[in-house]
Amino acid sequence: MKINTTNITKTATLGTSRAGGSILDLPKELLQIVAENESDTEDAFLKSIALVFAINEAGFNGVEIKGEFPVCPNETKPIAPAEITHYFKKYLQESDAVLVSYLLTNFRKRGIIVPGFLVSDLMYFNQRNKIDPQLLSDVEGETGKWLRSINPDWANKSSISDSDENIWETGSPAIRKQWFKSLLKNDPNTARLILSESFSAENADMREFLVDALSQKINSDDQPFFESCLSDRSIKVRNAAYRALCFIPGSDISKACLNYLKKAIQIDEQRVMLIKKKKVIHFAFPGKPEKILLDAGVEETSNIKQLTDAVFIAGQIIGLTNPELISQTLGISEYELIQLLLSHENVDFLAPFAAMSATHFKNKKWAKALIESEKVLISSEMISFFSVYEKKELAQKLARSMQINELIDQFTDGEYTVIDPGVSEIIFNQLLEHPYNVDSPKIRELSLYLPVSITGMLESYKTEFTKLENHFWIKRLDEMLDIINLKKQLNSNNLLN
Amino acid sequence: MSDYYARKNDCRLGIKSFSLLFRIVKFNSYFYPDTMSFSLDEITRLAPDEASVKAGEKLAVVSNWSDTGRSENALWGNCKGSGKLPYRVMVDLGNIAFKCSCPSRKFPCKHGLSILILQLRNTSEFTQNPNPEDVQEWLDKRNSRAEKKESSESKSVDPEAKAKRIESREEKVRNGIEELQLWLKDLVRNGIVSIPQNRFQFNANIISRMVDAQAGGLANRLRQFNEIDFSQQSWPEELMYQASSLYLLSETYVNRNVLDEERHSDLEQWIGWNITKEEVLKTDAITGNWMVLSCQQSEMDRLTMEKIWMYSEQDKRFAQLLQFFAPGQIMETHYLANTTIEADVHFYPGKQNLRAIPSALRKTSSGCTVISGFSGITLALDAKTAYRINQPFGNEFPVVFSAVSVVRHNQKWMLKDSDNIGLELINPELEIMKALSITGGKPTSIFGCIHRTTFMILGIWFNSIYYSF
């Protein structure tokens, strides 16, 4: 039995002075009891509704549920052991993104997953801290996938969400550029879709940015898009499109570049000290470059003192051409060619273009030679395709040329591979020189990569800074030592093996 | 479970018959067995803040500690500090109390937490020894303090003065109730339509009046009016439920002469007439293992209230402990959910009263075994109706369901039994997700409280492991 409470609500809202106080829905016997004991209208009303609520509550037998609710499939991967789960739970509760990420990566390496009872906490954590989607997918298990299907806030985002769309629609140019770059990295298909839909409506500056950004992730399917940009009303966009097309082998412009360099570069042999011979590079002027090269932004006339037009034009075209193809065309090795360029009298002009080419075409031989020559500023893109071992060999040079944050990024691979002790010292010394350029989370993350052997050095610095009462560094070193000790402890207890 | 209430009544009779044979037992004088050590999670729950745990973890390295040891009821050690002398740290494992010679105002301090973490990490460093002199002295002092407190509580009072005090208080309550009834009648006479605009102030004066009238229970019920979600369409019904229930309570007090002794006692507690601990301890104790199923803290008028639900498998009954702390006050006893303690539990007088006080806590171990509960929601609702006959103003009814699952139905989260009967869940979304995360939507044993026609999950057993909310 359930008594309708609509009348109660109506009367209570208006007040008994206006709506009266009788509740007709109450059974007669109860109405009589109330009437016998009532002192006034309000007394009767309050007693009656108390009875109505009591009757309704006593008569409630639950709600009939129809239909099936999906159940989570059983886990197929092993679950993280309880010992490590304690730590994981603690870091989740403390919202310690650095250590959560470290443990999750460790779980992935070991092929284990987060225990079910912590998956919802992990999902909430992800809402605030944005874990790498692939990493999350690898460790969330069936429970995570199932919870995503239930909770729309946690659903997989195969396409951009409403809030993301808002950024693209209403964000400032800087934010929009940043957002597009990240989308291109994480979801290139959606990025290409957005680009094709909104490209024509953007201003010249943005169109140039979009073309440049796409050229970083170029593939042969993009050729028609770049070709369509060659007729853009803005010269900046057209130049950007030409530059992009240079990276597509077999495109008209890449052929034109190669043809020009074939005619412009001459390799001769010179006799040295009568018995030895060495190769030298000369730049000739084979005539005006093809129109397509000029359209791509290649300038004809040198605007640099004592630099001939021949070197000026060839240098620009080297920047647009694949080093491997130039070497093949000229019949010398890539190593020889870069050494010849570096020994040329106009090396200061030629080196940046050679670096541009090495970076775009991911040519290690050229990149290494240029770094060792110290003729160019090293960018992170230039060594992005180097292995950790190769970077280690260049650590000292990288430290001299790069910002401290960039330097740290080179040696933190996301997999927590321990950094070589020598490199660790180089990084730490850079850190000492630029202490305010790195924030606390970055230092804590770096600490997870440092070898245990560095503890002694850090301890001695801590003693030194304690004497100097340098609280900034005492705190930083404490953070670093804490993390290294924690890692040591986890490893010594075999929790991470 | 079905004979739970019948047993409870039998126990009540027992309590009455043996009420003269009570023994005064030292409150909280229990100890942990040799095997007892705290998990990291439990130590974290004992800490006053996150920073203390972090600092404690950092200190928990063997090289920082000297002269460490443990006995069956204490843990001690010297911790290297910034001064010349190390800090002396002691932990009373019986009462979970800490003593440290450091100047920290936090309680427990990082050294107290650190020694527990150190013991967890390096059990071999803590060999069993008799208590050192200073540790024994501290423990003795604590015990004598507790005994002193009990003896001062048990001092006989002048019966004439007591009768006068009772009479004066009854008059205050009577006057307060008259005003409350008038206020409630005015509320329904004038209508409640404008209350959401004045939701925090509309009952402020009458709450103060009930506090002055020494009717704390009524004041608390009035405070609950402010917890109604006035953004929901159902707020008028919820407000009227609470108002009418309060009115009925006040009427019960007016007509209290017709009530029997037990109901009279219940009524006094609902009004806010405190029963002294000493009086409760006079009742017969229920001795045995009690599983601590839930410990939840809430803020109440500048006080922190901790509500603890315990269950005795042996006696098939629940007990509710309430602890109140003023800001900065140190907890006399720490309870940790998902542990089992052996204790004497004394129930407050009344009909099916669940509120209790433990004494002589003797042993504790981690974990709560699965409780066999109601197989269906309808059976539990019937039991709740029976309970409400004896406790018409009790808001919560603790139950364990044996095989229920969390499901989504008509845009609401529900608990569903094998007969496809559901009960709406009132946990916040975060807890619902936690429940789903633990169970994967599969049927399992769930502990919680029925509130009218809804249910609040407080703990879940899954694969024989208990997860407290």
Interface residues (C-beta under 8 A of the other chain):
Chain A: T5 I8 T9 T11 A12 T13 L14 G15 T16 S17 R18 A19 G21 D40 T41 E42 D43 F45 L46 K47 I49 A50 F53 A54 N56 E57 A58 F60 N61 G62 V63 E64 I65 K66 G67 F69 P70 V71 C72 H86 Y87 K89 K90 Q93 E94 G116 F117 L118 V119 S120 D121 M123 Y124 E142 T143 W146 L147 I150 N151 D482 N485 Q489
Chain B: S39 L40 D41 T44 E50 V53 K58 V61 R121 L184 K185 D186 V188 R189 N190 G191 I192 V193 P236 E237 L239 M240 Y241 A243 S244 S245 Y247 L248 E251 I377 T378 L381 T385 R388 P392 S405 V407 R408 H409 M414 K416 D417 N420 I421 G422 L423 E424 L430 M433 K434 L436 S437 I438 G440 G441 K442 R452 T453 F462 Y467
